[in-house]
Amino acid sequence: MEFYRTTFFLVGFISFISAIVPPALPQSVPVVTYLAPSNVITVPVGGDLQSAINSAPLNSIIKLQVGDYNINSPFVLTKKNGTGWIYIESQGFSSVVQPGNRVTPADASSMARIVTTGNSAFICDDGAHNYRLVGIHIYSSTFAYNVIDFGNQNSISNLNDMPDHMIVDRCFIEANTVTGSRRGVAMNSRETAVINSYFKGIAEDGSDSQAICGWTGTGPYLVENNYLEGSGENILFGGADPDSGLISYQIVPADITIRKNHFKKDLSWFYNPTPNFVIKNLFELKSARRVFVDGNVFENNWADAQSGISLLFTPRNQGGGCPWCGVEDVTFTNNILAHACGGFNVLCSDDGQTSIDTARLLFENNLIYNLSNSLCGGSNSRAFQLLKGIGTGNNWKITRNTVINEFETGGNTFIVLGDSAPVVNGFEFSYNLVAHGDYGWFGNIFTYTLNGIEYGNLITQGGVDRGYNVVAAFPNDTVIDLYANASFYDYYGHDFRRNNSNCNVDCAGADIIRLLSSIAYAYNLPVGLENYASLITPSPCAGVVCTIANSTCASATGECVCLEGYSLEDGVCRVAESPASILGVTFALIVLLLSLL
């Protein structure tokens, strides 16, 4: 798409009496170190995988041969007593695609393929734990609700019965292009990770669908280095009340880490909408707490069943039975959104039911590239939309983001405020580089809507007569003509690094080099930004396999090191003894020696 002359403005920040309270980060992240068990069970094509699962002791690897395993009912991951893991893996696959690397459809020829007919491929027994699916192509030949269902099949009342320690690693999860499927992975579990995998064709005509969705699990969750295709919401947390048997636990999915993924909608759904799959957004949180979203690419979103805004933070007490549901402590940093109608939509609380207020949000160092009125049906593209709901949000910070619009004219705004009553207490909008559009700030801004401050932003006005003095309207910011003063390295070449001798720590817009270091993989780059590939330094941990138990790859060096709380002794990572325990043992020995004198 062509870009037209645009004016941006630099918006510093909006401050208030007290400093913004930052979001809390996830308290823990699932450990996903690949350590294949030594006990091997081989299931040939046409063999009985369910019997192998039932009889396999913990610390086993079940190897599937390349070929089709056709099933009419799900495989059940059964509960085992004790500790250890069961891996279910295509034979020899880890030598084809090593741990830490993402698979693509081209790798399917090296995978065992499980073909489902109207049902899940895998479901869980109550209390199932420590299963890892590796290098498997799962094909839903007809519509399925959940291709993989990490959740309980019946109502439970004890968290110990919730599936725990589940990993999907280097799998290709695919739905029929005509029938689609509702979800790739239902993540209603405790500690769970989806890594290095590829989701294709997860879509539904008439209802929402997601590559990954969770609403009645506790976490922690890790979603890392995946290609995620889903027509409704590519990832959604919330959207339904937690299981009724778990009401006393007041479950909110929590401690969620989402990094280095490529979220994308298939453009055939836009250009050839048959079947008419429901299109909503690329990412949505309705019930989530302590969420870290970093180094992802979000690509392609347009107006359909929703307005076309791509990234939603909209708390919902969906069924009316979850007043504790809400969105709290979200860090959204170093991401790219490309080719979309709109950017962020934030709701202070549910606007139909009682929910927790939206609190402690940080949107920092993101690049929004090619916001397009054409993807909104002709108008109403906007970068940020802040709405009230029943309650009032608190502590939101939007800082050092760059927003590039396809067109300067035609209904664009950089912020829409939808209510006259206070929307958020504690708000900062600082050092962003954005296009003014037709309306700039649209709403009652600081008089009623925001108890906060804005400053240091760089606003472009595109040389269009706005009907008012834009410079006077934004006294805390700098209003410029983009090409004359924004000083990008190469605007027309889509290199949005700032190249200005006056740019220092207070320079508006995203730090593109920092952003790219978080994205880490050139294959994630969206259409139009492929030129950034040369600026991405491969991760030192790419392809590194740590074979010592309780070890991981150090991202700074690429070396295998012991996990926190462990130390290397005789080539083994052992639990490190604390000084207090050492002192206690020493004291006990002294007492023993004295008693012998």
N, C-alpha and C positions, 0 to 999 in steps of 0.2 A: 504494500500500500504506500502511496506517495505521502510525503510529509510537507506541510505548508508552513509558511512563515508564522512563527509563534513568538509570543512574548511570555517570559517567565518572571516570577517574582520570588524573592528570597524572604521567607517568613521566619523571623527569629524564633521567639517562643512566647507563650503566654504564661506568666508566672503568677503565683498567688502568695499569700502570706506564708504558708508552710510549704516545704519542699514536697515534690511528688514522691510518694512511697513506691519503691520499685517492686515488681512482681517477684514472688518466690520461685525459685527454680525447682525442677523435679527432685524429690528427695532421694530417688534411686533410679538406676537405669538397668534393664535386664542385661545379664552377662551372656554373650553369644559366642564365646570362644568355641571353635570347632575342634572337638576331640573325639574321634570315632571310637566307639567301644570295640573291645577285642573279640567278644563272642559273636560269631557270624551265623546268621540264619538266611539261607537263600530260598526265595520263592520264585519258581519258574513262571513264565507266561502261562496263564490258565491255572496256576496253582492256587492254593487256599491261603490268601493273605490273612484273612480273619483268624484262622486257626493259628497262624504264626504269631499274630499279635497276642492272642489269648495265652499262648504257652511261653512266649518269650520272657525270660527273666530280665530284670533291670540290668543295665550295662550290656545291652545287646544291640547289634545293628542288623536290621532286616533288609536284605538286598533284593531289589526287584530287577529283573532282566529287561532289556529294551524290547518293547512290544506293547500290545494293547491288553489291558486288564479291564474287561467290560463288566459292569456291575449293575444290579437292579435294586440294591439296597446299600446303605452306607456301611463303610468300615467303622467299627466302634473301637475307639481308643480306650482300653479297659484300665481300671485302677489296679496298680501294683503296690504292694507293701514294701517299704524300704526306701533306699536312696539309689541314685544313679539314673541314667538316661536310656531311652530306647530310640534309636535312629531308624527311620524308614527311608531308604535311599536307593536311587537308581545305581545299579552296579557299575563301578568304575567312574562315576560321574565327577567325583572330586578331583580326578586327574585331568578331566576335560575342562571344567570351569572351577578354578580353585576357590576356596573360601575367601570371602571378601569382595568377590567380583559379581556383577549383576549378569543374569542370564538375559537372552533375547530369544525370540521365536526361532532364530537360526540354530539354537542349541537343542531344539526339541528332538532332533534325530538321535541324540545321545541319551534321551530320557525314556524311562518307562512311562507309558501313558495310561492313566486311569480314566475311563470313559463312563460318565454317569448318564442316567436316563431319568430326569425329573426328580432327582434326589441329591443330597449332599454326598461328597466323596468320603468325608471323615466327620464323625460326630464323637462326643465324649460321654463316657460313663461318669456318674457322680464321683468326684474325687480323683479323676484321671490326672496324671501329672507327668512331667518330664518326657515329652515326646518332641522329636525334631523330624520334620519332613524335609528331605533334601533332594533337589534335582529331579522333581517329579512333574510331568506335564499332566495337569488335571483339566479335562475337557468336558464341559457340561453340554451334552448334545441336544438337550431340550431344556426348557426353563427350570431352574432350581432356585429355591429361596436363598440358600446359603451353600456355596460350593464347598467351603470348609466351615464347619460350625464348632467353634471353641466356646461352647456354652452348655448349659444343662438342658436336657430334653424334658425334664419335669421340674415343677416348682421345688425349690430347696429352701431350708431355713437356717442352714449353717454354712458359713463361708468356707469351711474346710471341704465342703462338697463341690465347691466351684473349681473348674479345671485350672491347673496351675503349671507354670513353667512349660509353655508351649512355644515352639519356634517353627516358622515357615522360612526356609532358607533355599535360595536359588531355584525356586519353583516357577513354572509357567502356568498361570491360571487363566483359562480361556473359556468364554461362553460362545454359544452359537450366535452368529451375526444377525440372525433373523429373530430368534426367540429371546435371546439375551438371558440374563439371570439377575436376581435382585442384589445379591452381595457376593463378593469374592470371598472375604473372610468376615464372619461374625465374631467379634472380639469381646465376648462376654465372659471374661476369665480373669484370673489373677496374672501374675508375671508372664508376659507374652511378647514375642517379637516377630515381626515380618521383615525380612532383610533380603536384599539382593535379588528380588523376584520381579516378575513381569505379569501385569494384569491386563487382559485384552478383552474388549467387548462386553464388559459388565454394564448392562443397560436393561431398561424395562419400559414397555409401552403402558402408560396408565398409572405408574407409581414411581416413587423415588427408588433409586438404586445406587449402590456404593461399591467401590473396590474394597474398602474396609469400613466397618461400622461397629461401634460398641455403645451400649447403654446400661448394662446391668453388671459390669465387671468393675473391679477395684483398681487394676493396674499393679505395678508399673508397666508401661508399654513402650516399646521401641519400634518405630517404623523408619527404616533406613535403607537408602540406595535402591529404591524400587521405581519401576515405571508403573503408574497408577492411572488406569482408564476407567471412568465411571460416568454414566450419563446424568444421574441426579446430583449427588454430591460425591466427589471422588473419595474424600474421607469425611465421615460424620461421627461425632461423639454426642450422645444424647439422642433425642428424637422419639423416645418412648420412656415411660416410667420404668424404674427398676422392678425386678421380679417381686411380686407381692409378698412372697415368703421371707424376703430380706429387708422389709421395711424398717425393722429395728436398727439396721446397720446404716441407714440413710446413705446409700451408695451414691457416689459421684465418681465417674472415671477420673483417675488422677495419676500424676507423675508420668506424663506423656511426653516422649521425645520423638520428634519428627524431623529428620534431617537428610539432606542430599538426595531427595526424591524428585521425580519428574511427574507432576500432575498434568494430565492432558485430556482434552475431549477430542474425539475423532471428528475431523471436519466433514466426513461423509454424513454425519448426523445433522450438519448445518446445510450442506448443499443438496443432499438427497435424503430428506427426512422420511424414509420408508423402511421399516416401521417408524412410527412417530414416537421415538423414545423421549421421555421426560427429561428436559435439561433445566438444571437449577443453578448450581454454583460449583466451584472447585474445592472448597474447604469450608466446613461449618462446625462450630462448637455451639451446642445447645446446653450441654451439661458436662463441664470439665473443670479441672483444677490443677494448677501447676503444670503448664504446658509450655514446652520449648520447641519452637518451630524455626529452624535455621538452615540456610543453604539450600533451599528448595527452588525449583522452577515450576510456576503455575502458568499453563498455556491454554488458550482458547476458551472463551466463555461468552455467551450471547443471551439476549432476552428470549425467553420461551415461557416456561412455567413460572419463572420469577423474572425480576427486572433486568437481570444480566449482571448484577454486582457479583463479584467472584469470591470474596473472602468474608464470611459472615461470623460474627460473634454475637449470637442472639439467644440469650438464656430462655429456656422453655420448660415450664412445668407441664409437659406435653399432655398427659392424661388427667391432670388435676390432682394426682396423688403424690406429687414430689415437690413440696414447697421448699425443700432444701436444695433443689437443683439450681444451677447457675453457672456462670463463667467467671472464674477468678484466676489471677496470677498467670497471665499469658505473656510470653516473650516471643515476639515475631521479628526476627532480625536476619539481614543478609539474604533476602529472597528476591526473586524476579517474578513479576506478573507480566505476561505479555499477551497482546491480542485479545482484548476483553472490552465489554461494554463499561464496566465499572470496577472500582478497587475494593474498598473496605466498607462494610456495613456493621455498625456497632449499636446494639440496643442496651439501654441501661438496665432493663429487667424485662421479664415477660410482660406483654401488654394485655394479656387475657386472663392470666392466673398469677397467684402469688409465687414469686421465686426469689432467690438470692440476687442482690444487686451485682451488676458487673463491676469488678474491682481489680485494680492494679494491672493495667495493660501497658505494654511497651511495644511500639511499632518503630523500629529504628533501622536505618541503613538499608532500605529496600529500594529497588528500581522497579517502577511501574512504566512499562514501555508499550506504546501504541494503544492507549485508550481510544476507543473508536465509537463515535455516534452511530456509525453504520451497523455496529453490532448491538445497538440498543433499539433498532428499528427506526433510526433517523435522528434521535435527539436524546437528551437527558443523561449523557455520560457524566460521571463524576468520580473523583478520586476517593473521597471520604464522605460517608453519610452517617451522622450521629443522631439517634432517635431515643426518645425518652422511655416509653413503657410506663409501668405503674410506679416503679421506684426511681432512685437517683443513683447513677454510677459515681465512682470515685477513683481518683488517681489514674488518669489516662495520660500517656505521653506519646506524642507523635513527633519524631525528630530525625533530621538528616536523611530524608527520603527524596528521591528524584522521581518526578512524574512527567512523562512525555506523552502528549496528546497527539492523535493523528491529525486533528483539525483544531485550530484555535477558536473558530466560530461554531455556532450551532447548538447552544444549550448547555455547553460544558460548565461545570463549576468545580472548584477544588474542594469545597466542603459544603454539604447541605445539612442544615439543622432543622429538624422537623417539628419542634415544639416550642411554645412560648414560655413554659415553666422551666425551671432549672433542669438541665440534662445531666450534668456531671459536676461534682465538687472536686477540685484539684485537677486542672487540665493544663497541659503545655503543648503548644504547637510551635516548634522552633527549628530554625536552620533547614527548612525544607525548600526544595526548588520545584515550583509548580507553575502551571499555566493558569492565568486568571479565568479564561473562558468567558462566557457571556455574563456570568453573575458573581464570580469570585466566591466570597463568603455569602451563602444564601440562607438567611434566617436571622433571628434576633441576637445572635452571637452573644456578646458579653453583657448586654443589658439584662437579659433574662436567662439565657441558655447555658452559658459557661461561666463557672467561677474559676477563672484561670487567667493565663496570659499567652500572648503570641508575640514573637519577635524574631529578628534575624533571618526572615525568610526572603527568598528571591522569587519575585513574581513577574511573569512575563505577560504583557497585555496584547501583543500581536498587532499593534498599530490600528486596532479597531476602536471606533468611537463607542464608549460604554454608556454614554449619557451622564457620566459623572467623572470627577477627577480621581483616577485610580491612585495616583501618588498621594493625594491628600487623604484618601480613605484608609491607607495602610501606613501610618506614620512610623511604626516600629519596624518596617520592612523596606526592602529596596525593590523598586519597580523598574524593569529594564526591558529593552528589546533583546530577545534571546541571541540572535546572531551577532549583534554588535558587542554585547557585554557578558554573556554567560560563559564564554570561553571554554566550550567543550573541545576536546582533542579533535573530534571530527563528527559534527552533528549529522551531516548527510551520510557519513559512513557508519552511523549508529555507534559511535564510541563516545559515551557520555561521561567519561572522566573529565573533571574540571582541569583546565590548563590555564591557570591565571596566577600570575606572580603574587597577587594580593590574597590568594586563597591560603588560609592558615587553619588553625584549629576552629575558627569561627566561620569557615567557608560553608556555604549552604549546599545541600544535596548529598547524595550517597557517596561514600568512599568505595569506588568500584573495585579496586584491587582487594580491599578487605572482603567485600561481598564475594568476589570470585574465589577467594581462598576458602570460603565456607562451602561454596557450591562444589568445588573440588574436581568434578568430572565434566570434561568437555562435551560428552554425549548428552548431558542434560540441557545444553543451551538451546533456547527457543529459536524459531525461524527469525532471521533478521539480526541476530546477535552472535552468529557463528564466528565472527571476527574476534571474539573474546577468547577463543580456544587457545591462542598463542600466549595468553596471559595467565592461564591456569597451570599451576605447577602440580604435577601428579602427586597424590598423597604418598608419603613414605611407606604407609602401611598397605598400599595396593598389592595384593597377591601374597602378603606375608601370612604364613600359617604358624601360629604359636602352639606347639605340641605339648608343652608342659602344663599340667593341670594348674588352675588358678593363676594363669598368666594372660597377658593381653599385649597388643602391639601399642607402643608409645607413639602417638601421632607426630611428635616432634622429631623423632629419630628413626622410626621404622624398626626399632629393636623390640624384642619380646621382653617384657618386664613382669614382675609379680604384681598381682592386684594389691590395692591398698589393704593393709592389715596382714600381708604375707611378706616373707623375706626368703631370699634364695639361699638354700643350704644343701650342699652336695648335689646340685643340679635339680633340686625339687623346691617348689614354692610351698613353704610351711607357714602355719599361723605364727605371726610374730608375737613373741611374748612381750607384754608391756613391762615398763620399768617397775611398776608396782608389784607385778607377779614375781619378777626376778628378785626384788627386795624381800618379798614374802618367803620365797624358797630359801634365800640366803639366811634370813632370820631363823627359819625353822631348823636349818642345819647347825647354826650356832647353838641354838637351844639344845639340840640333840647331842652335840659334842660336849657341852657343859654338863649335861646329865650323866655322861659317861666318865667324867673326871672324878 
